[in-house]
Amino acid sequence: PPVIHIAGTNGKGSTTAFLDAMLTAAGLRVSAYTSPHLVRFAERYRIAGEIMSDGDLLALFEEIEDRNAGKSITEFEITTAAAFLAMARTPADIVLLETGLGGRFDATNVVARPAATIITPIGYDHMEFLGDTLAEIAGEKAAIQKPSVPSVVAPQDPEAAAVISAYAHAIGAPLYRAGLEWHLTAAPDGGGRYTLGETLWDLPRPGLPGRHQRDNAALAAACLDVCGFPGVTPDAVRTGIARARWPGRMQRLTSGPLLESLPAGAELWLDAAHNPMGAAALAAAFGELGTQDARPLHLVFSMLDDKDITGFLSPFASCVTHAMAVPLDDETRAMTTREMVAAAGVAGLTATAAASVADALAQIPASGTPPRVLVTGSHLLVGATLRANM
């Protein structure tokens, strides 16, 4: 089926969620391959609208291992091969294909002629693989673009935008860039007005919270506008934007033992942001929430040792009351709580260590205004929090 191939630093999962919701609202069957997962590995595989069973996924892995016959292969190559096999054997109308971390050499970059490519905002992450400069990173991600295939591009830093446009022009990929070929005008109700040529769509407030999700929703809408798939009407686009959900992205927990351990009236939020660009968007969203009430914001975080922790924590200095660093058990690449507390101090945050998320929540004062708590910094931490709250 037609493939939409998605690369970028931040917003890939959310943009995929909006695409999935809009296409489903149009009555189309959607398969999607995303990463990473939060609780179950099979979350990466939504085949014709359904997450794969663990048993079916295990059978695919065993088939691939047998066929590979001991030759060199990476984990992501195995998991991507499993996605292609599953999608080939269970037909759908559209495939949404998300890159792992790059683009040029990514295992997903084997589709010779997708229906469209999408490049979400590009920032600094995975620099040990993609390069030290924004131009180098953008060059890797821009390489998913294909000749004569529409390239739909999110708002970008000028340095990244120049690289993306140059690559597209060199190979003959038609460009549809935010602020140039298509536009989004924000509306006071949290939605916006999308325009491309003679197309004008009034978009609703997204189902995913946060001002940055308005841009992700418009990016997905622009892609579907350009592709012109049958049945994808403006009503389907609006319905999908309003209904979209994506676990671990500005997700507020409304029940469970962790929430119950907090003072009455407290809010518990999760977000898998793990780089400075994601943190800036997240801090802006919670800063906006903070203008609506006077709740103290407590940050519970963990990070891996290859991340820019000071750059990640700095945007929260203006809106967080207190931060608590927790360990990532059984993860050899995790920073120690001592390292994280020290980094938080450099970033301008008052921080302490806790033994776990549950321990961190237990340390939050029960008196005063009901707090707002944000758990963030790693997909691994968000997944562990969801498991602990079951």
C-alpha positions in Angstrom: 0.0 0.0 0.0 1.1 3.7 -0.2 3.7 4.5 2.4 4.2 7.8 4.3 7.8 7.9 5.5 8.5 10.1 8.6 11.9 11.3 9.9 12.9 14.1 12.3 14.2 14.7 15.9 10.9 15.5 17.7 7.3 15.0 16.9 7.5 11.8 14.8 5.3 9.8 17.1 2.8 12.5 17.5 2.6 13.3 13.8 2.1 9.5 13.2 -0.7 9.5 15.7 -2.4 12.4 14.0 -2.0 10.7 10.6 -3.4 7.4 12.0 -6.4 9.1 13.6 -7.2 11.1 10.5 -6.9 8.2 8.1 -8.9 6.0 10.4 -11.6 8.6 10.6 -11.7 8.5 6.8 -12.5 4.8 7.0 -9.1 3.6 5.9 -7.2 0.7 7.4 -3.8 1.9 8.7 -0.6 0.0 9.5 2.1 1.8 11.5 5.6 1.0 12.6 7.0 3.2 15.3 9.6 3.2 18.0 10.5 3.0 20.8 7.8 1.2 22.8 6.8 2.1 26.4 5.4 -1.1 28.0 5.2 -3.9 25.4 7.6 -4.3 22.5 4.6 -5.1 20.3 3.4 -1.5 20.6 5.8 -0.8 17.8 3.6 -2.7 15.4 0.0 -1.6 14.6 -1.0 -3.8 11.7 -4.3 -2.9 10.0 -5.3 -1.0 13.0 -4.4 -3.6 15.7 -1.3 -4.0 17.8 0.3 -7.4 17.2 0.1 -10.1 19.7 3.4 -11.1 21.4 3.0 -14.6 20.0 2.7 -13.5 16.4 5.7 -11.1 16.8 7.8 -13.8 18.3 7.0 -16.1 15.4 8.2 -13.4 13.0 11.4 -12.9 14.9 12.1 -16.6 14.8 11.4 -16.7 11.1 13.8 -13.8 10.5 16.5 -15.4 12.7 16.2 -18.6 10.8 16.4 -17.0 7.3 19.3 -14.7 8.4 21.3 -17.9 9.2 23.7 -16.2 11.7 24.8 -13.3 9.4 25.5 -9.9 11.0 22.3 -8.0 11.6 21.3 -5.2 14.0 18.3 -5.3 16.4 16.6 -2.5 14.5 17.1 -4.3 11.2 15.4 -7.3 12.7 12.5 -5.3 14.0 12.0 -3.5 10.8 12.1 -6.7 8.7 9.4 -8.0 11.1 7.3 -4.9 10.3 7.5 -5.3 6.6 6.6 -9.0 6.8 3.6 -8.3 9.0 2.4 -5.5 6.7 2.9 -7.6 3.6 0.8 -10.5 5.1 -2.0 -8.4 6.5 -3.0 -5.8 3.9 -4.0 -2.3 4.9 -4.8 0.9 2.9 -1.9 3.0 4.1 1.4 2.4 5.9 3.0 4.9 8.3 6.7 4.2 8.5 8.8 6.0 11.2 12.6 6.1 11.0 14.6 4.9 14.0 17.1 7.7 14.6 18.4 8.9 11.3 17.3 8.6 7.7 20.0 8.0 5.1 21.2 4.7 6.5 18.0 3.9 8.5 16.6 0.4 8.0 13.3 1.9 7.0 14.8 3.9 4.1 14.3 1.1 1.5 11.0 2.1 0.1 11.9 3.4 -3.3 8.8 5.5 -4.0 6.7 6.4 -0.9 3.5 8.4 -1.4 5.1 11.2 0.6 7.9 11.9 3.1 7.6 14.0 6.2 10.4 15.7 8.1 9.4 16.8 11.6 11.5 19.5 13.6 15.2 18.7 13.6 17.4 19.3 16.7 20.4 17.9 18.5 20.1 14.3 19.4 21.9 11.0 18.6 24.9 13.1 17.7 27.3 10.2 18.1 25.7 8.7 15.0 24.3 11.7 13.0 26.9 14.4 13.4 27.9 17.3 15.6 26.2 20.1 13.7 22.6 20.8 12.9 23.5 20.8 9.2 25.0 17.3 9.5 22.0 15.9 11.4 19.6 17.5 8.9 21.5 16.0 6.0 21.0 12.5 7.4 17.2 13.1 7.9 16.8 14.8 4.6 18.0 11.7 2.8 14.6 10.0 3.2 13.4 12.4 0.4 12.9 10.8 -3.0 12.7 12.0 -6.6 9.2 13.2 -7.6 7.9 12.3 -4.1 6.3 15.2 -2.1 8.3 16.2 0.9 6.2 17.8 3.7 8.4 19.8 6.1 7.7 21.1 9.6 9.0 24.5 10.8 12.8 24.2 11.0 15.8 26.1 12.3 17.2 28.0 9.2 20.4 25.9 9.1 18.4 22.6 8.9 15.8 24.1 6.5 18.6 25.1 4.1 20.0 21.5 4.0 16.5 19.9 3.6 15.6 22.3 0.7 19.0 21.8 -1.0 18.7 18.0 -0.9 15.2 18.1 -2.2 16.1 20.4 -5.1 19.1 18.3 -6.0 17.0 15.1 -6.4 13.8 16.7 -7.7 11.5 16.2 -4.6 8.6 18.7 -4.6 8.7 20.7 -1.3 5.8 21.6 0.9 7.4 23.6 3.8 5.7 25.2 6.8 5.6 28.9 6.3 6.4 28.8 2.6 4.2 26.4 0.6 1.7 25.8 3.5 0.8 27.9 6.4 -0.8 27.6 9.9 -2.4 30.5 11.6 -3.0 29.9 15.3 -6.5 30.4 16.7 -7.4 31.5 20.3 -9.3 28.2 20.9 -6.1 26.1 20.5 -6.9 25.2 16.9 -5.7 26.9 13.8 -6.3 27.7 10.1 -4.4 25.7 7.6 -3.9 27.0 4.0 -2.1 25.6 1.0 -2.9 27.3 -2.3 -6.7 27.4 -2.5 -7.2 24.9 0.3 -8.4 26.4 3.6 -9.1 24.1 6.6 -10.1 25.3 10.1 -8.5 22.8 12.4 -9.7 22.0 15.9 -7.8 22.0 19.2 -5.7 18.7 19.0 -6.6 15.8 21.1 -2.9 15.7 22.2 -2.3 18.6 24.7 0.4 21.2 24.3 0.8 24.1 21.9 3.5 22.2 19.9 0.9 19.6 19.0 -0.9 22.2 16.9 2.1 22.3 14.6 2.3 18.4 14.5 -1.4 18.2 13.6 -1.1 20.8 10.8 2.0 18.9 9.5 0.0 15.7 9.3 -2.9 17.6 7.7 -0.6 19.1 5.1 0.7 15.7 4.1 -2.8 14.3 3.6 -3.8 17.4 1.7 -0.9 16.9 -0.7 -1.4 13.1 -1.0 -5.1 13.4 -1.8 -6.0 9.9 -0.7 -9.6 8.9 -1.5 -12.0 9.5 1.4 -9.8 11.9 3.3 -12.2 14.8 3.6 -11.7 18.0 5.7 -14.2 16.5 8.2 -12.1 13.4 8.5 -9.0 15.5 9.1 -10.8 17.6 11.8 -12.2 14.5 13.5 -8.8 12.7 13.6 -7.0 15.8 15.0 -9.5 16.0 17.8 -9.5 12.2 18.6 -5.8 11.6 18.4 -4.1 9.9 21.3 -0.5 8.8 21.8 0.7 7.2 25.1 3.6 8.9 26.8 3.1 12.3 25.1 1.6 14.8 27.5 -0.3 11.9 28.9 -2.3 12.7 32.1 -2.9 9.6 34.3 -6.5 9.6 35.6 -6.3 6.5 37.8 -4.0 3.9 39.3 -1.9 3.4 42.4 0.7 6.1 41.7 -1.9 8.8 41.2 -3.7 7.6 44.4 -0.4 7.9 46.3 -0.4 11.7 45.7 -2.3 14.3 47.7 -6.0 14.7 46.8 -6.5 16.8 43.7 -3.0 16.3 42.4 -2.2 15.8 38.7 0.2 13.2 37.3 1.6 13.6 33.8 4.0 11.6 31.6 6.0 12.7 28.6 8.8 10.9 26.9 10.8 14.0 25.9 14.5 13.3 26.1 16.4 16.1 24.3 16.6 19.9 24.7 14.1 20.7 21.8 11.5 18.3 23.3 12.1 19.8 26.8 11.6 23.3 25.5 8.2 22.4 24.0 7.2 20.5 27.2 8.3 23.4 29.5 6.3 25.8 27.4 3.2 23.6 27.7 3.5 23.3 31.4 4.3 27.0 31.8 1.1 27.7 30.0 -0.8 25.4 32.3 0.8 27.2 35.2 -0.7 30.5 34.1 -4.1 29.0 34.5 -3.7 28.0 38.2 -1.1 28.3 41.0 -0.2 24.6 41.3 3.4 23.8 42.1 5.1 21.7 39.4 7.3 18.8 40.5 9.7 17.2 38.0 10.6 13.5 38.3 13.3 12.6 35.8 15.9 10.1 34.6 18.2 10.3 31.6 20.7 8.1 29.7 24.4 9.1 29.8 24.5 10.0 26.1 21.9 12.8 26.5 22.5 16.6 27.0 21.0 16.6 30.5 21.8 20.3 31.2 20.3 21.4 27.9 17.3 19.2 28.7 16.7 20.5 32.2 17.4 24.2 31.6 14.0 25.1 30.1 12.3 23.8 33.3 14.2 26.2 35.6 11.5 28.9 35.3 8.4 26.7 36.0 9.5 23.8 38.2 9.2 24.0 42.0 11.4 21.0 42.7 13.0 18.2 40.7 13.7 14.6 41.8 16.2 12.3 40.0 15.3 8.6 40.0 17.5 5.6 38.8 16.7 3.5 35.7 17.1 0.1 37.2 19.0 -2.5 35.1 20.0 0.1 32.5 23.7 0.2 32.1 23.6 3.5 30.1 21.6 5.4 32.7 23.1 8.4 34.6 23.4 8.0 38.4 21.1 10.0 40.6 24.2 11.8 41.9 25.1 12.9 38.4 21.6 14.0 37.6 21.2 16.0 40.8 24.4 17.8 40.1 23.4 18.5 36.5 20.0 19.9 37.7 21.9 22.3 39.9 23.9 23.6 36.9 20.6 24.0 35.0 19.2 26.2 37.8 16.9 23.6 39.5 16.7 22.5 43.1 16.9 18.8 43.0 17.1 15.7 45.2 17.5 12.0 44.6 14.7 9.4 45.1 14.9 5.6 44.9 12.0 5.2 42.4 9.1 7.1 40.9 6.9 5.8 43.8 9.5 7.1 46.3 9.6 10.5 44.5 5.9 10.8 44.7 5.9 9.9 48.4 8.2 12.9 49.1 5.8 15.5 47.6 4.3 17.5 50.4 0.6 16.8 51.1 -0.2 20.3 52.4 -0.9 23.3 50.3 -2.2 23.6 46.8 -2.6 20.2 45.1 0.6 19.7 43.0 1.2 18.9 39.4 3.8 16.2 38.7 5.6 15.6 35.5 7.6 12.3 34.9 9.9 12.8 31.9 13.5 12.4 30.5 13.4 8.9 29.0 11.0 6.5 27.3 12.4 3.9 29.7 11.2 6.0 32.7 7.8 6.6 31.2 7.4 2.9 30.4 8.4 1.9 34.0 5.9 4.5 35.4 3.1 3.1 33.3 3.9 -0.5 34.5 4.1 0.7 38.1 0.7 2.3 37.8 -1.1 -0.8 36.5 
